Amino acid sequence: MSENLYIKDFKSLKVWQKANVLEQEIRELVKGFPNCEQYRVTDQLVRAVRSIGANLAEGNTQLFIKRELFHANAALGSAGEVRNHLLTALQNNYISKEQYEILDNKTTEIIKMLYGYIKRLKLEIGNDSDFSDS
């Protein structure tokens, strides 16, 4: 094996870094949720936010760009799920309007970054159309 082998490091992705920070913030936030929500909105929110970074890490470590693209799209879906669960938490008065807005804005920023990341990956494979055929 070549000594000059390049290994991509998902931790260098700015979008992964932001997703990681959001995960830490949400993990702290849900500690204040009612116990009756432990296996409902709490679990769903934590799983969704963890899925953003996990999918970015898994995809970025892939050898094939179409696989990386698939996982980036999965991260995008998870970010949408986070927004939904944050809204549920707000509607049930588990978080304040201010907490909701801060976390929703951070999640929206991650979504925008994911759009850019996906666009770049699509250009790398020379296909700017939907990647449903991948």
Disulfide bonds with the S-S distance in Angstrom:
none
